Amino acid sequence: MKLPFVRSRARAAKTDADGANPHGVVLSPGLTGSRLFVEVLAEGARRFPRVLGGVRLPDDQGTFKQSFPEVLVRYEAHRAASPERVEVARALAAAMRERLFFRDGDRLVPLAEHLIDDARAHEPGLRAIGGRGEPRGEVVIPWRGATYGGADGVDAIAEAMRGAHLMTDDARRGLGWVARERLGATAAGLDLRGERFALLGAGAELAPTELLLAAGAEVLWIDRAPPPERLRGGDYAGRLWVMDGDGACDLLAAPERARQAIIALSRAGDGAPVHLGLYAYAPGKGRELRLAAAMDAIARSLPRGVVRSVALLVSPTTPGEVQPEDRAAAEGRRSRAARWKRTLERAGLLPPNAHEVVGDVAIARSIVSLQ
């Protein structure tokens, strides 16, 4: 399988399959999102034959789309079971970055290069809205007909979810830390005054924009749409930072503007590091892939000391590693499954195993088909 590495900007522009010249973040000319995915996986298999030699990738794009869940889970199981798992992941990420560009008319440059070289020409101004009153970061979590509040509630729900195999050990430890360090000494709730957040996709349904503002945080709005009317009044303890104009910023059309706004938010706090939230999503025409790549490229391009933490949503197309005790619990439930489920399994209508196992590693067969 040949990989169309683009070495020349002029050559890349000429070989664009559809002849269009869109503005913004684009894939390597001639590639669709699924084709790019196949190429990246194939490159990883060629570079690490001892790790991935047993994974057979489909020869054509149509077959890959149909068999995506099985292929990706098998690929990830072999990668995760290898001592070179980190090196393979880095190689896959690098291969993805090599196929991402920024196009402005006939000008086509690598996305990472564009973010650095064109940044100073797109320095946005920021203005702050809000900062009224005391934080109201009450923590109340509804779950299974009950509500859990405060530090004890967060700790209790984390323990219950871990016991039900709905949470990993790492997630359990993380929520325990939140309960102890951020809620334990504040009976009124979560107080995030002094903390700075840059939310890429701040208008997304799962972005915690309003919760952070209620808790007193400084929040940078980065979204294709401007902030909604309910946020423009500034009736919250935190401050919402927006860019000049109507506050909107399209990550695909102007990623360099978003990058510079994050740096400006840090400067406004005398160099205080910023928590990044990567929530932007839009389906169709490879937008999900291009948005994820743009957010990743922005995070990687930021100067040292600007980023304090990164939070992101994991796509349902992402395979997950199963902890040993969770695997044992799942296999136990399967062995005690109802007769009709066992009948469907024998008929081939249910997969014979919930996990792809390589060595001591198990990857859940729970991802959705290619989006």
MOPENOR-V791022 format. One line per field, one symbol per residue. ss: DSSP state (A for helix, B for strand, O for the rest). psi: psi as a letter, one per 30 degrees, with the letter a starting at -180 (. if undefined). A space follows every 10 residues. Layout:
ss = ???
psi = ???
This chain:
ss = OOOOOOOOAA AAAAOOOOOO OOOBBBBOOO OOAAAAAAAA AAAAAAAOAA AAOOOOOOOO AAAAAAAAAA AAAAAAAAAA OOOOAAAAAA AAAAAAAOOB BBBBOOBBBB AAAAAAAOOA AAOOOBBBBB OOOOOOOOOB BBBOOBBBBA AAAAAAAAAA AAAOOOOOAA AAAAAAAAAA AAAOOOOOOO OOOOOBBBBB OOOOOOOOAA AAAAOOOBBB BBOOOOOOAA AAOOOOOOBB BBBOOOOOOO OOOOAAAAAA AAAAAAAAOO OOOBBBBBOO OOOOOOAAAA AAAAAAAAAA AOOOOOBBBB BBOOOOOOOO BOOAAAAAAA AAAAAOOOAA AAAAAAOOOO OOOOBBBBOO BBBBOOOOOO O
psi = jkkikjfkee eeefgkeffl ilkakllkkf kleeeeeeee eeeeeefief egffjjkkfl eeeeeegeee eeeeeeeeef fkfgeeeeee eeeeeeefgk lkkjbfkjlk eeeeeeegef fhjlkklkkb hkalkhhkjj jkkhflkkla eeeeeeeeee eefghgklee eeeeeeeeee effegjffak jgkfkkkjjj hfglegkhee eeeegglkkk jjlellklef fffgileakj klllbgfljj eefieeeeee eeeeeeefhh gklkkkjjfk kklkhgeeee eeeeeeeeef fklkfekelk klkkkfgkkk kkkeeeeeee eeeefgllee eeeeeefgfk kfkfljkjbg kkkkiglllk .
